[in-house]
Amino acid sequence: RGFREIHTVLKRYEEEEGNAVQKIILSGGGAQLRGILPYIQDMLSCSTVLADPFAKVAYPAFLEDTLKDAGPSFTVAVGAALRGFSTNT
């Protein structure tokens, strides 16, 4: 039921704004459920990727695999931490 509602919201957005949704970015612990990416991509007919909150953060190379795996769960935390470095606040 939930994905049908998301599909309805996406279609309504596209109709009202005249813009197609190009990509869906999943974040949070649920984004790491086995098989969720292809399922959502198929269900919503839209490119779907996992969030990578560490993409613009410098870290030692040996942490790359760990941060790639844990990234979606830390999206909000990394965003909040980086907000303190923003020049627009």
DSSP file with accessible surface (Angstrom, degrees, kcal/mol):
  #  RESIDUE AA STRUCTURE BP1 BP2  ACC     N-H-->O    O-->H-N    N-H-->O    O-->H-N    TCO  KAPPA ALPHA  PHI   PSI    X-CA   Y-CA   Z-CA
    1    1 A R     >        0   0  210      0, 0.0     4,-1.8     0, 0.0     5,-0.2   0.000 360.0 360.0 360.0 -44.0    0.0    0.0    0.0
    2    2 A G  H  >  +     0   0   43      1,-0.2     4,-2.0     2,-0.2     5,-0.1   0.886 360.0  49.6 -60.0 -40.5    2.8    2.5    0.9
    3    3 A F  H  > S+     0   0   55      1,-0.2     4,-2.5     2,-0.2    -1,-0.2   0.845 107.0  55.5 -71.7 -30.4    4.5    2.2   -2.4
    4    4 A R  H  > S+     0   0  171      2,-0.2     4,-2.3     1,-0.2    -1,-0.2   0.901 107.9  49.9 -65.1 -38.5    1.3    2.8   -4.3
    5    5 A E  H  X S+     0   0   96     -4,-1.8     4,-2.5     2,-0.2    -2,-0.2   0.904 110.1  49.8 -65.7 -40.7    0.8    6.0   -2.3
    6    6 A I  H  X S+     0   0   76     -4,-2.0     4,-2.8     2,-0.2    -2,-0.2   0.927 109.8  51.6 -62.6 -43.0    4.4    7.1   -3.2
    7    7 A H  H  X S+     0   0   66     -4,-2.5     4,-2.5     1,-0.2    -2,-0.2   0.923 109.7  49.8 -59.3 -43.3    3.7    6.3   -6.8
    8    8 A T  H  X S+     0   0   72     -4,-2.3     4,-2.5     1,-0.2    -2,-0.2   0.922 111.3  48.5 -62.4 -43.2    0.5    8.4   -6.7
    9    9 A V  H  X S+     0   0   91     -4,-2.5     4,-2.7     2,-0.2    -2,-0.2   0.923 111.3  50.2 -65.2 -42.8    2.4   11.4   -5.1
   10   10 A L  H  X S+     0   0   31     -4,-2.8     4,-2.5     1,-0.2    -2,-0.2   0.929 112.3  46.9 -61.1 -45.5    5.2   11.1   -7.7
   11   11 A K  H  X S+     0   0   81     -4,-2.5     4,-2.3     2,-0.2    -1,-0.2   0.907 112.2  50.0 -63.8 -42.0    2.7   11.2  -10.6
   12   12 A R  H  X S+     0   0  134     -4,-2.5     4,-2.8    -5,-0.2     5,-0.3   0.929 111.1  49.7 -62.9 -42.8    0.8   14.1   -9.0
   13   13 A Y  H  X S+     0   0  103     -4,-2.7     4,-3.0     1,-0.2     6,-0.4   0.940 110.8  49.6 -58.9 -47.7    4.0   16.0   -8.6
   14   14 A E  H  X S+     0   0   42     -4,-2.5     4,-1.5     1,-0.2     5,-0.2   0.896 113.7  45.9 -61.6 -39.6    5.0   15.4  -12.2
   15   15 A E  H  < S+     0   0  156     -4,-2.3    -1,-0.2     2,-0.2    -2,-0.2   0.926 118.0  41.4 -69.0 -45.2    1.6   16.5  -13.5
   16   16 A E  H  < S+     0   0  139     -4,-2.8    -2,-0.2    -5,-0.2    -3,-0.2   0.874 125.5  33.5 -72.5 -38.2    1.4   19.6  -11.4
   17   17 A E  H  < S-     0   0  110     -4,-3.0    -1,-0.2    -5,-0.3    -3,-0.2   0.642  95.8-132.3 -93.8 -17.6    5.0   20.7  -11.8
   18   18 A G  S  < S+     0   0   62     -4,-1.5     2,-0.4    -5,-0.4    -4,-0.1   0.705  70.6 113.4  72.9  17.1    5.6   19.5  -15.3
   19   19 A N        -     0   0   93     -6,-0.4     2,-0.3    -5,-0.2    -1,-0.2  -0.978  62.5-133.3-122.3 137.3    8.9   17.9  -14.3
   20   20 A A        -     0   0   59     -2,-0.4     2,-0.4    -3,-0.1    -9,-0.1  -0.656  26.6-113.4 -86.9 141.2    9.6   14.2  -14.2
   21   21 A V        -     0   0   37     -2,-0.3     3,-0.1     1,-0.2    -1,-0.0  -0.635  31.0-170.3 -71.6 124.5   11.3   12.7  -11.1
   22   22 A Q        +     0   0  155     -2,-0.4    25,-0.6     1,-0.3     2,-0.3   0.790  60.9   5.1 -88.9 -33.3   14.8   11.6  -12.3
   23   23 A K  E     -a   47   0A 115     23,-0.1     2,-0.5     2,-0.0    -1,-0.3  -0.994  54.9-143.5-156.9 144.9   16.0    9.7   -9.3
   24   24 A I  E     -a   48   0A  29     23,-2.9    25,-2.5    -2,-0.3     2,-0.6  -0.950  16.6-157.5-111.3 130.6   14.9    8.4   -5.9
   25   25 A I  E     -a   49   0A 101     -2,-0.5     2,-0.4    23,-0.2    25,-0.2  -0.942   8.1-153.9-111.8 117.9   17.5    8.5   -3.1
   26   26 A L  E     +a   50   0A  28     23,-2.9    25,-3.1    -2,-0.6     2,-0.3  -0.729  19.4 169.9 -92.6 137.3   16.9    6.1   -0.2
   27   27 A S        +     0   0   63     -2,-0.4     4,-0.2    23,-0.2    46,-0.2  -0.898  31.4  52.7-138.3 170.0   18.3    6.8    3.2
   28   28 A G  S >  S-     0   0   26     44,-3.2     3,-1.0    -2,-0.3     4,-0.3  -0.163  97.8 -62.1  91.3 171.1   17.9    5.4    6.7
   29   29 A G  G >  S+     0   0   46      1,-0.3     3,-1.7    44,-0.2    -1,-0.2   0.861 130.5  60.6 -61.5 -36.2   18.2    1.9    8.0
   30   30 A G  G >  S+     0   0   45      1,-0.3     3,-1.7    -3,-0.2    -1,-0.3   0.765  90.2  70.8 -65.1 -22.3   15.3    0.6    5.9
   31   31 A A  G <  S+     0   0    6     -3,-1.0    -1,-0.3     1,-0.3     6,-0.2   0.693  92.7  59.0 -67.2 -15.8   17.1    1.6    2.8
   32   32 A Q  G <  S+     0   0   80     -3,-1.7    -1,-0.3    -4,-0.3    -2,-0.2   0.325  72.9 128.4 -98.5   7.9   19.5   -1.2    3.4
   33   33 A L  S X  S-     0   0  108     -3,-1.7     3,-2.0     1,-0.1     4,-0.4  -0.432  74.2 -97.1 -62.2 136.7   16.9   -4.0    3.4
   34   34 A R  T 3  S+     0   0  250      1,-0.3    -1,-0.1     2,-0.1    -2,-0.1  -0.312 105.3   5.3 -59.0 126.1   18.0   -6.7    1.0
   35   35 A G  T 3> S+     0   0   45     -3,-0.1     4,-1.7     1,-0.1    -1,-0.3   0.436  91.6 119.7  83.7   1.1   16.3   -6.3   -2.4
   36   36 A I  H <>  +     0   0   30     -3,-2.0     4,-2.8     1,-0.2     5,-0.3   0.892  68.4  56.6 -69.8 -37.4   14.7   -2.9   -1.6
   37   37 A L  H  > S+     0   0   44     -4,-0.4     4,-2.7     1,-0.2     5,-0.2   0.968 112.0  38.8 -60.9 -56.2   16.5   -1.0   -4.4
   38   38 A P  H  > S+     0   0   85      0, 0.0     4,-2.5     0, 0.0     5,-0.2   0.873 115.7  55.3 -63.9 -32.1   15.4   -3.1   -7.4
   39   39 A Y  H  X S+     0   0  113     -4,-1.7     4,-2.9     2,-0.2    -2,-0.2   0.957 112.8  39.9 -63.0 -49.6   12.0   -3.5   -5.8
   40   40 A I  H  X S+     0   0    9     -4,-2.8     4,-2.9     2,-0.2     5,-0.3   0.910 114.3  53.9 -67.4 -41.1   11.3    0.2   -5.5
   41   41 A Q  H  X>S+     0   0   86     -4,-2.7     4,-1.0    -5,-0.3     5,-1.0   0.926 114.7  41.0 -59.4 -43.3   13.0    0.9   -8.9
   42   42 A D  H  <5S+     0   0  133     -4,-2.5    -2,-0.2    -5,-0.2    -1,-0.2   0.928 116.5  48.8 -69.4 -44.4   10.6   -1.6  -10.5
   43   43 A M  H  <5S+     0   0   69     -4,-2.9    -2,-0.2    -5,-0.2    -3,-0.2   0.886 124.2  29.7 -64.7 -39.2    7.6   -0.5   -8.6
   44   44 A L  H  <5S-     0   0    8     -4,-2.9    -1,-0.2     2,-0.2    -2,-0.2   0.442  97.7-131.4-103.3  -3.1    8.0    3.2   -9.2
   45   45 A S  T  <5 +     0   0  105     -4,-1.0     2,-0.3    -5,-0.3    -3,-0.2   0.917  68.2 116.2  52.4  49.0    9.8    3.0  -12.6
   46   46 A C  S   <S-     0   0   15     -5,-1.0    -2,-0.2    -6,-0.3    -1,-0.2  -0.998  77.0 -94.5-147.5 142.7   12.4    5.4  -11.5
   47   47 A S  E     -a   23   0A  57    -25,-0.6   -23,-2.9    -2,-0.3     2,-0.4  -0.324  46.1-165.6 -55.2 132.2   16.2    5.2  -11.0
   48   48 A T  E     +a   24   0A   5    -25,-0.2     2,-0.3   -23,-0.1   -23,-0.2  -0.992  12.5 169.5-131.6 131.5   16.8    4.4   -7.3
   49   49 A V  E     -a   25   0A  52    -25,-2.5   -23,-2.9    -2,-0.4     2,-0.3  -0.918  35.4-104.5-135.2 161.6   20.1    4.7   -5.4
   50   50 A L  E     -a   26   0A  71     -2,-0.3   -23,-0.2   -25,-0.2    21,-0.0  -0.657  44.3-104.3 -83.4 143.9   21.3    4.5   -1.8
   51   51 A A        -     0   0   13    -25,-3.1     3,-0.1    -2,-0.3    22,-0.1  -0.357  27.1-161.7 -63.9 145.0   22.2    7.8   -0.1
   52   52 A D    >   +     0   0   59     19,-0.1     3,-1.9     1,-0.1     4,-0.2  -0.702  16.2 170.7-128.9  77.6   25.9    8.4    0.3
   53   53 A P  T 3  S+     0   0   23      0, 0.0     3,-0.4     0, 0.0    -1,-0.1   0.709  76.5  58.4 -65.6 -16.6   26.2   11.1    2.9
   54   54 A F  T >  S+     0   0   28      1,-0.2     3,-1.8    13,-0.2    14,-0.1   0.376  73.7 103.2 -92.2   6.0   30.0   10.7    3.1
   55   55 A A  T <  S+     0   0   66     -3,-1.9    -1,-0.2     1,-0.3    13,-0.0   0.829  90.0  34.6 -59.0 -33.9   30.5   11.5   -0.6
   56   56 A K  T 3  S+     0   0  199     -3,-0.4     2,-0.4    -4,-0.2    -1,-0.3   0.058 101.7  95.2-110.9  24.4   31.7   15.0    0.2
   57   57 A V  S <  S-     0   0   47     -3,-1.8     2,-0.3     2,-0.0    -3,-0.0  -0.946  72.1-127.6-117.2 134.9   33.5   14.2    3.4
   58   58 A A        +     0   0  101     -2,-0.4    -2,-0.1     0, 0.0    -3,-0.0  -0.650  41.4 153.4 -81.0 135.8   37.2   13.5    3.7
   59   59 A Y        -     0   0   77     -2,-0.3     5,-0.1    -5,-0.0    -2,-0.0  -0.975  50.1 -77.6-155.1 160.1   38.1   10.2    5.5
   60   60 A P    >   -     0   0   66      0, 0.0     3,-1.9     0, 0.0     4,-0.3  -0.329  41.7-121.6 -63.7 143.9   40.9    7.7    5.5
   61   61 A A  G >  S+     0   0   81      1,-0.3     3,-1.8     2,-0.2     4,-0.3   0.824 108.0  66.2 -57.4 -33.2   40.8    5.2    2.6
   62   62 A F  G 3  S+     0   0  168      1,-0.3     4,-0.3     2,-0.1    -1,-0.3   0.705  97.6  56.0 -67.6 -14.2   40.5    2.2    4.8
   63   63 A L  G <> S+     0   0   56     -3,-1.9     4,-3.0     1,-0.2     5,-0.3   0.516  78.6  98.4 -90.3  -4.6   37.1    3.4    6.0
   64   64 A E  H <> S+     0   0   99     -3,-1.8     4,-2.2    -4,-0.3     5,-0.2   0.907  84.6  42.2 -54.1 -51.8   35.6    3.5    2.5
   65   65 A D  H  > S+     0   0  125     -4,-0.3     4,-2.2    -3,-0.2    -1,-0.2   0.917 116.0  50.0 -63.4 -41.6   33.8    0.1    2.6
   66   66 A T  H  > S+     0   0   84     -4,-0.3     4,-2.4     1,-0.2     5,-0.2   0.934 113.6  44.4 -63.3 -45.8   32.6    0.7    6.1
   67   67 A L  H  X S+     0   0   28     -4,-3.0     4,-1.9     2,-0.2    -1,-0.2   0.847 110.6  55.1 -70.3 -32.6   31.2    4.1    5.4
   68   68 A K  H  < S+     0   0  115     -4,-2.2    -1,-0.2    -5,-0.3    -2,-0.2   0.926 113.3  42.3 -63.5 -43.8   29.6    3.0    2.1
   69   69 A D  H  < S+     0   0  113     -4,-2.2    -2,-0.2    -5,-0.2     4,-0.2   0.893 123.0  37.0 -69.5 -41.5   27.7    0.2    4.0
   70   70 A A  H >X S+     0   0   28     -4,-2.4     3,-1.3    -5,-0.2     4,-0.7   0.663  91.5  97.2 -86.5 -15.4   26.7    2.4    6.9
   71   71 A G  G >< S+     0   0    0     -4,-1.9     3,-2.0     1,-0.3     4,-0.3   0.836  76.0  54.0 -45.8 -54.7   26.1    5.6    5.0
   72   72 A P  G >4 S+     0   0    1      0, 0.0   -44,-3.2     0, 0.0     3,-0.9   0.842 106.5  54.5 -56.0 -30.8   22.3    5.5    4.5
   73   73 A S  G <4 S+     0   0   60     -3,-1.3     4,-0.2     1,-0.2   -44,-0.2   0.701 110.4  46.6 -74.4 -17.5   21.8    5.1    8.3
   74   74 A F  G <X S+     0   0  101     -3,-2.0     4,-2.9    -4,-0.7     5,-0.3   0.234  75.9 111.1-108.9  13.7   23.9    8.2    9.0
   75   75 A T  H <> S+     0   0   38     -3,-0.9     4,-2.3    -4,-0.3     5,-0.2   0.927  83.5  40.7 -56.6 -49.6   22.3   10.6    6.4
   76   76 A V  H  > S+     0   0  123     -4,-0.3     4,-2.7     2,-0.2     5,-0.2   0.933 116.0  50.3 -67.5 -43.4   20.6   12.8    9.0
   77   77 A A  H  > S+     0   0   58     -4,-0.2     4,-2.4     2,-0.2    -2,-0.2   0.923 113.0  45.3 -62.7 -44.2   23.5   12.8   11.4
   78   78 A V  H  X S+     0   0   17     -4,-2.9     4,-2.9     2,-0.2     5,-0.2   0.926 113.2  51.1 -66.3 -42.0   26.0   13.7    8.7
   79   79 A G  H  X S+     0   0   42     -4,-2.3     4,-1.6    -5,-0.3    -2,-0.2   0.919 111.4  47.3 -60.7 -43.1   23.7   16.4    7.3
   80   80 A A  H  X S+     0   0   66     -4,-2.7     4,-0.8     2,-0.2    -1,-0.2   0.913 113.4  48.5 -65.6 -40.5   23.3   17.9   10.7
   81   81 A A  H >< S+     0   0   61     -4,-2.4     3,-0.7    -5,-0.2     4,-0.3   0.924 112.7  47.4 -65.9 -42.5   27.0   17.9   11.4
   82   82 A L  H >< S+     0   0   72     -4,-2.9     3,-1.6     1,-0.2     4,-0.5   0.782  97.2  71.8 -71.4 -23.7   27.8   19.4    8.1
   83   83 A R  H >< S+     0   0  178     -4,-1.6     3,-1.4     1,-0.3    -1,-0.2   0.861  89.1  62.6 -59.9 -32.5   25.2   22.1    8.5
   84   84 A G  T << S+     0   0   66     -4,-0.8    -1,-0.3    -3,-0.7    -2,-0.2   0.740 103.3  49.7 -64.4 -20.4   27.5   23.6   11.2
   85   85 A F  T <  S+     0   0  169     -3,-1.6    -1,-0.3    -4,-0.3    -2,-0.2   0.470  85.1 115.1 -95.4  -4.5   30.1   24.2    8.4
   86   86 A S    X   -     0   0   48     -3,-1.4     3,-0.7    -4,-0.5    -3,-0.0  -0.409  59.5-148.5 -69.4 140.8   27.7   25.9    6.0
   87   87 A T  T 3  S+     0   0  137      1,-0.2    -1,-0.1    -2,-0.1    -4,-0.0   0.533  91.6  69.1 -84.5  -6.7   28.4   29.5    5.2
   88   88 A N  T 3         0   0  146     -5,-0.1    -1,-0.2     0, 0.0    -2,-0.1   0.333 360.0 360.0 -93.2   6.5   24.7   30.2    4.8
   89   89 A T    <         0   0  119     -3,-0.7    -5,-0.0    -6,-0.1    -6,-0.0  -0.546 360.0 360.0 -98.8 360.0   23.7   29.8    8.5
